[in-house]
Amino acid sequence: MDVQTWTFIIVGITFAIYIGIAIWARAGSTAEFYVAGGGVPPLLNGMATAADWMSAASFLSMAGLISFMGYQGMQYLLGWTGGYVLLALLLAPYLRKFGKFTVPDFIGERYYSQTARLVAVVCALFVSFTYVVGQMKGVGVAFSRFLEVDFSTGIMIGVAIVFFYAVLGGMKGITYTQVAQYCVLMFAYLVPAIFISVLMVDNPIPQLGLGGTLSDGTYLLDKLDLVSSDLGFAEYTSSHKGKVDLFFVTAALMLGTAGLPHVIVRFFTVPKVKDARISAGWALVFIAFLYTTAPAVAAFARTNLINTVDNKEYATMPAWFSKWEGTGLLKFEDKNGDGIIQYYNDKNANYVANVAEPKGWKGSELTVDRDIMVLANPEIANLPAWVIALVVAGGLAAALSTAAGLLLVISTSISHDLLKKSLMPNISEKNELRAARITIAVAVLISGYFGINPPGFVAQVVAWAFGLAAASFFPAIVLGIFYKRMNMEGAIAGMLVGLIFTGIYIIYFKYGGGTPDQYWFGISPEGIGTLGMLLNFVVSLTVCRFTAPPPDSVQDLVESIRIPAGSGAAQSH
C-alpha cells in the first residue's frame, strides 16, 4: 500500500479511538469538565500531562529548528525541559493545595481582587491563543502533505476533531484521550528514529547514534559540521547567535513553562497533593523519551536532506520532493536555469563572493519550512510507507492533545473566571457548562483561522506564548506563593507591565518593521519574555512597598498553602 492509504488507515484508527474515548468519558458536571472530577490516577495523569505539554512544537518543530540551528537549538531543549522541572517542584504542589484549578482563580483569590482576576484572564487568553495557533499550523502541515489536501482544509479537519472531543468531554474526556495520544505520539517518534539510526550509524539507540560513525568512518557530527561549512552555514556544533540571546530565550521558555495555565491545571485532576508530585515525576520520565531523541532526529534529518538535494539534478529528485513542493512548504527556484539545485547560505557574504558568484550561482534555490523536517525525514530516508504514516499520526496526536488542553483553559477563563466569578455569580452549573462548551466552539474557530494564517514557525510561535506567560504569570504566581507581603496593586501592575512590554516588543520586531540589529541588548523576540518577567518583578515589588499590605486572612492563607501536609479536594467553584 502507498503512503496515503496507510495514512488514512492509521490516522483514521487513532481518530476513532480519540472520539470513542470522548464519548465514553463525557463530562456531566463542571468538576468533570474542568478537572476530570479530581480522580485521575497519577500514572495516567503523568502520561496525559506529557501529551499536553509535548505539543506540535515538540514533535514537529523542535527537531526541525535544531536541524537548522544546530547547537543554538539547545535553548528549546533546555528551556522546555528545565521549565517543566521548575513547575513540578516549585509551583504545582502549592497550587494544588490551594485548591483553585485555574491560574486566574488563584490570582483572583490570592490577590483578593476581581481586577486581578480579570487581568489574569486577559493574560491567559493571550498566552493560550498564541500557543494554540502553533498547534493548528502543525495540524495543517501534516494533513496538507499526507492527505494531499490544501493547508486550509487540513486545519479545518483538525478543528472539527478537536471541537468534538473537547466540547463533549471537557477535561475528563481530554485527559483519557491524551493518554492514548501520548502512546501514539511516542511510538510514532521513536520507531522512525530507531530505523534511521540503524541505517545511518548502525546503532538502534538514537541517543547513542548521535555520537556514532557513518559508513565512511567519520563521526556523524563531524560530517555535519563539514557539510554545513561547505555550504556557507555555521558549523552545526557551534553557537552563532550570541550567549546573551541564548540565555534569555532559554530562560523565557523555562519560566514560561512554569506559568502555562494548561499544564498547571493538570495537577488538579489527581486526588491528593502527593499524587500531583508523583504524576509530575512520571510526566518527566515520559517527556524525556522524546526530548533525548530529538537532537538525534535533527542531526539525521539535516544530514539526509543535504545529501539528497545539494547539487543534484532537479529532474532526478524522488517523489517525496515534488509532493512537499505541492504543499508550498518546500520550494525550488531555478535561478540560473541549469536544472541543478544549489543549496547554500546566500546571507554569508564571504561565501557568496568566493564560492557562489565564481560558479555563476544566482542565490540559494531551495527554501525549506523547518516544520516539515520531522515529517519528511522518514521519506527522505526511504523508510516503509507504514512508518511514514505513523509519524503523521504522531504529529497530529501531539498537536491535537495540546490544542485541546489550551482550548479548555480558554473555556474556563471565560465561563468560570469571567462569568461565574465576576459577571454572573448566580449562574447555574448547567448554564456554566453550556457557556464553557460555547466558548470552546468559538475559540476553536478563531484558532483555526489564525492557524491558516500563521505568524511564524510552530516552535517560534509557541516560544512567543512562553515569553508572554513568563512575563505575565510567573512573578504573580511565585510571589503569591512565597511572599506574604505581595498585594493586589503590585501583582496587577506587574502583570500589565510584563504583558504589554513583551507583546509590543514581539509585535514591533516581527510585524512592525524592527530589524535584528535594533534588538535590545541583542535579545530576540523569542527571549524578550525574560526581560518582561524581570520588569514584572521590579514593578510588582516596588508598587507593593508603597501600598497597603494584604489582609491578615490572605497572609494566613499563604502560610497554610506552604505547609506540606494535607490536601483539599479540587474545587469547581
N, C-alpha and C positions, 0 to 999 in steps of 0.2 A: 504493500500500500504506500501511496505517496504521503508527503508531509501534511498536506491539507486534510486528507482523510483521517490520518492519525490525530491531527489537532482537533477535528470535530468530535472524534470519539472520546479522547482523553479529557478535553475541556468540557464536553457535554456531560460525561460521567461526574466530574468534580462539581459542576454547577448543580446537577441533580442532587448530589449529596448535600450541598450547602442549603438548597431550597428545602429539602426534606428535613434537615435539622431545624431550620427556621420554623417550619410548620409544627414539628414535634415540641419545640421549646417556646411556643408562642407565649408572650408576656400577658398576664392577666391583671397586673396591678402596677402601680407606679414604682414600687420597690423592685419588682422583677424587671420592669422596663429600664430603670436607672442603674441598679446594682445587682441584677440577677437574683434578688432575694437574699443576697449575702451568704449563699450556701454552696459556692463552688469549691471543690477540693483543691488544696494548694498545688498539687502536681498539674492538674488540668489548668488551673489559673496561670501557672508558670508558662505552659505552652501557649495559652491564649495571649498572655502578656507579650511573649516573644513574637507572636504573629502580629499583634497590634503594633509593636514597636518596629519590627523589621518590615518597613514599607517598600513601595516600589523603588524608593531611593536606595535602600539597602540591597534589594535583589537585583534590580535592573541597572541603576545608575551609578552606584558606588564603584563597582569594579570597572565600569566604563570610564569614570573620571580618573581612577587610579591608572588605568591603562594609558591615558594620555598625559597625566600629571606626574606619574612615577612616584618618587619619594615624597613629593609635595602632597600627594593624596593621603598620606598618613594622617592628616588632620581630620579626615572623616572617620577613619577607624578609631583613632584615639578619642576624638570628641564624643562620638556617639556611644562608644563602649564605656568610657570613663563617666559620662553623664548618667548612664543607667546605674552604675555603682553608686554614684553620689545620690541619686534619687532613692535607691533601695535602702541605703544605710542611713542617710541624713534626714530625709523628709517623710517617706512613705509611712513608717510606723507611727509617727506622731500625728500625721493627718488622719490615719486610720483610727487612732484612738480618739481624736477629736470628734469623729463620727459624722462629718459632713462629706458628701460624696461628689461635690463639685468644688473647683477652686473658687469661683465667685461666692459660693455658700460659705466656705471657710473664711474668705476675706470679709464678707459682709458681717458674719458673726464675730470674728476676731477683732475687727475694727469698728464694731458697733455702729455701723453706718450703712444706710441704703445707698448713699452716694458712692461709697467704696465698692459696694456690691455692683452697682451699675457700671462703674469704671472697669471692674474686673470682667463683667460680661462683655464689654466692648473689646477688651484685650483678648479674651477667649475667642471671640468671633474673628478678630483679625488673624490670630495665630492659626486657628483651625481652618479657616477658609484658605489661607495661604498654603497650608500644608496639604489640604485635600486636593487642590489644583494639581499639585505634583503627582498625586496618585492617579488622577484621571488621565493625565498625559501618558503615564505608564501603561494604562489600560489601552489607550488609543494606539500606542506604538505596537503592542503585542497583537491586537486584533487586526490592525491595518495590514500587517505583513502576512500573518499566518491564516487568517480567514479571508484574506485578499478582498477586504472591503476598504472603503476610504477611511481616513483618520477620524472624521467626524462620526461616521456610522459606528466605528469601533467603540468610541467613547459612549455613544448612546446605548449600545448593548450593555456595557459595563454599568451605566447609570441605572438601567432597568433592573439588573440583578441586585445591585446594592439596595436600591429602593425597596425591592420586595422583602429581603430578609432583615433589613434594618427597621423598616416601618412595622413589620409584622412581629418580630421577635424582641426588639429592644436589646438591652444588654444581655438578657438571658439567651436569646437566640444568637446574638453576635458572639458571645463567649464560646458556646459549643461549636459554632461554625468556625471560629478562629482556631480551635483545637484541630479540627480537620484541615484547615488551611495551613497550619504550621507543618503538619505531616506532609502535605503536598509540596509546599514550597521548599522544605528542607531536602526531601528526596530529589526534587527536581534540580536543586542547586548542586548537590553532591555527585549525582550519577554522571553528568557530563564532565564535571571537574575530574573525577577519577578516570574516566575514559581518556580524556585529553592528556592527563598527567602520565598515564601509561604509554600513550603513543609518542609523547614528546621526550620524556626523560626516563621512561621505563620504571616508574615508581607509582604504586597505586594510592599513595597518600599525598594529596595535592600540597599540603602544607610543607612536606619534605621535598616534593617535586620542585618547589620554587627555588630551592638551592641545588637542584640536580644538574646533570650534564646532558647535553644534546648528543645526537648520534655521531657528530664530528668531534666529540671530546671536549668542546668548550662549555663553560658554565652558562646556563640559561640567561642569568642576569648580565654576565659579561657580554654575551652575544647581543642582548637587547640594548645595552649601553653603546655598543659599537654601531649597530644599525641605526640607532637614534641619532648618534653623532654624524654618521654618514649622510643623513637626510637633513642635517641642519638643526635638529631638535636638541634640547638639553639632554645630557646623559640621564637615563631612566632612574638611576640610583642617587641622583644629586638633587639638592634643594635649589630652586631657581627663582623663587618669588620673595625671598627675604624672611628672616626669622620672626620679625615683628608681626607680619601678617599671619604667618603660620601659627604663632601663639594665639593671636586674637581670634582667628577662625576656630581653632581647636577649643578655646575657652568658651566661645559663643555656642558651639554645638554641645559642649559638655553642660554648661549652665542652662541652656535652653532645654535640654533633655529633662533636667530636673524640674522644669516648670511646665512641662507639657500636660495639659489637662486630661487628654485621652489616655495617657499612661497612668497618671495619678489615680484616676477613677477605678482602675483595675484592682487596686489594693482594698477596695471596699466590697468586692464581690466574694470575699472569703469570710468565714465565721468570726475569726479572732485576730488580734494583733500578731500573735505568734505565727498564725497561718500566713499573714501578709509577709512576714520575714522569710518564711520557708518558700513561699511561691516566688519571691524576689530572687532567692538563690537558684531555684530551678530555672527561672527565666534566663538568668545569666548563663547558665550551662547551655541552654538551648540556643541562645543568641551566639555563643562562642563558636558553635559549629559553622555558622555561615561567615562570621567575621574573621575567623582564622583562615578560611578558604578563599575569601575574596581577593587577597593580594596575588595568590597563585593564578586564579581565574583571569585577573587583569593582565598579568605578565604573559600568560598563554595566548590570550586574545590579541594583544598588541603584536606579539611575535608572529602569530599566524597571519594577521592582517597584512603586515608589511611584506612578509614572504610571498603572499598571494597576489598582491596588487602592484607593488612597486616595480616600475619599468617593465610592465607586462603589456602585451597587446590587448586592447580593449575587446577585440573580437573573440579572444580566447577565454574571456572571463567565464567562470562557472555560472550555473543557473541562479544560484542564490544572489549573485551580484545584481542581475537585472531585476529580480523580484524586489530587492530592497530599494533599487532605484525607483521602482513603481510607487513606493510609499512617499517618495520625496525626502527621505531621511538619509539617503546616500546619493551623492551626485558626482557625475564625471563630466567635466567640461574640457573638450579637446582644444586648448587654447592655441597650440601651434600646429594643429592639423596633421600630426604624424600618426594618430591612431594608437599611441602608446601612453600609458598612464604615468605621468610624472607626479610623484607624491613627495613633497618636501616642505620645509618651513620657509615660506616666502616672506616671513616677517624678520628673518635673520639676514640683515643687510650684507654681512660679510659672505655668507653662503651664496646669496643671490649673485653678488658681484664676481666671486671667484669660481663658482661651480655652475650655477644655473645659466647665467647670461652667455658665457662662452659656448655652451651647448645649444643655444637657441631656444631655451625654455622660456615661456611667457608667464609663468606663475604656476603655483600648485594646482593641479587639475582634479583633485579628489577632495570632496567635502563629506565628512562623516559625523553624523549626530552621535554623540557619545552614548546616548541612551540605548543604542541598538547593539552595543558590543556583546553583552551577555547573551542576548537572544540570537545574534548572528554567529557567535563563537562555535557552537556545535555544527552549524552548517559549513563554516569555513574549514573546520577540522574534518568534515565529511563523515560525521557520525550517523548512525542509523536514524531513520525517519521518526521512530517512536521516541527516541531520546530528545530530538528537536521539539517534538510536540509536548513532551513532558516539561521542558523548560518554559514553554509558553504557558502551560497550566500553572506552573510555579510562580511566574511573574504576575499572572492575574490574581493568584491567591494572595500574594504579598500586597498588591495594590488594593484589592477589594477589602482585605481584612482591616487595613489601616484606615481606608476611607470610611468604613462602617463605624469604627470607633470614633473618628473625628466628627462624623455626622451626628452621632449620639451626643457628643459634647455640645455641638451647636444646638441640638434639640433641647437638651437640659438647660442650657444657658438661657434660652428663650422661655420655655414652658415652666421651668422650676424657679430659676433665679429672677427672671424678669416678671413673669405673670404671677406665680404663686407667692413669691416673696416680696413683690413690690406693687404691681399694678392691680392684681386681683387676688387678694389674700383669702377670699372666701370661695374660690373656685373649687368645684368638686373634683374628687380623684378621677372620675370618669372623663370630665372635661379637660383636666390637666393632661391625661393620657392622650386624648384626642388632639390637643394642641401640640403635644410632643411629636405625634405622627405627622401632623400637617407641616410642622416646622422642618422635619426631615425631608418631606416631599419637596418643599420649596428649596431647601439647601442643596439637595442633590441635583436639582435642575440648574441652579446658579453655578455650582461647582463644575457641572458638565459643560456649561458654556465656556467657562474660563479654561477648562481642560482642552477644549477645541482651539482656544486662542491662548496657548501657554506663554508666560513671560520669560521662560528660560529652560535650561536642562532640569530634569526632575530633581536631582540632588541639589542643584543650585537654588531652586525654588524652595525646597524643604529647608535648606540652610537659612534662608531668609526667615522662615517661620520660626526656626530655633532661635535666631537672633532676636526676633520680636518677643518670644517667650522669655528669653534671658533678661531682656531689658525691662520687661513689664512685671512678670510674675515672680521671678526668682527672689529679688530682695524682699518683696512683700511677704512671701511665704517664710523665708529664713528668719527675718526679723520678727514675724508674727509668732514663730515658734520659740525663738531663743532670746528675745529681748522684750521683757515685760513693759518697758517704758515706751515702746513704739506705739504711737497713737494714730487715729484715723487721718488727721491732717497730713502727717508725714507720709503715710502709705499712699494716700490719694495723689499728693503732689509728686511723689517719686514715680508711681506707675505712669502718670500722664507724661512727665518729662521723658522717661525712658522710652515709652511707646512712640511719642511724637518725634523725638530726636532720631531714633532708629529708622522709623518709617520714612521720614523726609530724606535722610541720607541715602537709603536704598533707592527711593524713587528718583532722586536727583541724579545719582550716578548710573542708574540703569535706564532711565527714560527721560531725564531732564537735560541731557547734553553734557553731563560731567565726564571727565576723562580720568584714566588711572593716574596720570601724573599730578592730579589735583587731590588725590586721596589724603585725608588727614593722617599724618604720621605713617603713610604707606598702608593704611588699613582698608581692605576691600569691603564692599557691601556685605559679603558673607560673614565678615568678622566684626562689623561695627556694633553688633548687639552686645559685645563685651564692654565697649566704651559706654553704650547706653545703660548697661547694668551698673557700671561704676557711678555714672551720673545719678541714677536712681538711688543708689545707696547714699551718696553725698546729700542729695536734696532731701531724702526721707529723714536722715539723721539730723540735718540742720533744722528743718521745719519742726521736727519733733522736739528739739531742745527749746524752741521758742513758743511752744503751745502747751496747752494743759495735758497732763498725763492721762492715760486711760483710767476708767473707773476701777475701783478695787476688785469688783466682781470679774472683770476681764483679766486683770493681773493674776487673780487666783486661778482662773481658767487656764492661763498659760502655764502656771506652775503644775496644774493637775495633768495636763497632757504630756509633760516631760517626765512624769513618774512612770517607769516601765512596768506597770502592774495593772492587770485587769483590762477590760475592753468593753466598750459599749457596742451594742448592735448597730449596724449601718442603718441610718435613718433615711426615710423618704421625704420627711417634711421637717 
